[in-house]
Amino acid sequence: MMHAPGDPPGSMGTPVLAMSGTTYYRISGPSPFGIGWGNYSTTCVDPLNPNLLWTCQEYANSTVDHQWCTAWVAFQRKAN
């Protein structure tokens, strides 16, 4: 969800599901590098289009131990 500059104070847009995980993150034992979940997460404004947000997030989509997936998704604000 997002709050655009012209939105009323205290309001947020409707949440949008970008990528649905299909399973859960598996940890069956200690990892030599720690869990590492959350290392690859960012959201930024497109430098050429201020109405476009890019986000890269981790999600659970693997049945392999200590493995997660990443997804790049773009969201564009609706014109008023």
C-alpha positions in Angstrom: 0.0 0.0 0.0 1.1 3.5 -0.4 0.4 7.1 0.7 0.5 9.6 -2.2 1.3 13.2 -1.6 -2.3 14.4 -2.4 -3.9 11.7 -0.1 -5.7 12.9 3.1 -3.5 12.7 6.2 -3.6 9.3 7.9 -4.9 7.5 4.8 -3.3 4.6 2.9 -4.1 3.0 -0.5 -5.6 -0.4 -0.8 -3.0 -3.2 -0.2 -1.9 -5.1 -3.3 -0.3 -8.6 -3.3 2.8 -8.5 -5.4 4.0 -12.1 -5.1 2.4 -14.9 -3.2 4.6 -17.4 -1.5 3.8 -21.0 -2.0 5.4 -22.5 1.1 7.3 -21.5 4.2 11.0 -20.8 4.8 12.7 -24.0 5.9 15.5 -24.3 8.5 16.2 -27.8 9.6 19.5 -27.1 11.4 22.1 -24.4 12.1 23.3 -22.5 9.1 27.0 -21.6 8.8 26.1 -18.1 7.6 23.1 -17.4 9.9 19.6 -17.2 8.5 20.2 -14.4 6.1 16.5 -13.7 5.6 15.9 -10.1 4.9 19.3 -9.3 3.3 17.7 -8.7 -0.1 14.9 -6.2 0.4 14.6 -2.7 -1.1 12.0 -0.3 -2.5 13.0 2.7 -4.6 11.4 5.4 -6.8 12.2 5.0 -10.5 14.7 7.8 -11.4 12.9 8.5 -14.7 9.3 8.2 -13.5 8.4 9.5 -9.9 5.0 7.7 -10.1 6.7 4.3 -10.4 8.1 2.3 -7.4 10.3 -0.7 -7.8 10.6 -3.3 -5.0 12.8 -6.4 -4.6 11.6 -8.7 -1.8 12.3 -12.2 -0.7 9.5 -14.8 -0.5 9.1 -18.5 0.3 8.8 -20.6 -2.8 11.2 -23.4 -2.4 11.1 -26.7 -0.5 15.0 -26.7 -0.3 16.4 -26.0 3.2 17.8 -22.5 3.7 16.6 -21.3 0.2 14.3 -18.4 -0.6 13.4 -16.7 -3.8 13.4 -13.0 -4.8 11.0 -11.0 -6.9 11.3 -7.6 -8.6 7.9 -5.9 -8.9 7.0 -2.4 -10.2 4.0 -0.4 -8.9 2.7 2.6 -10.7 0.5 5.2 -9.0 -2.9 5.8 -10.7 -3.3 9.2 -12.2 -5.8 11.4 -10.4 
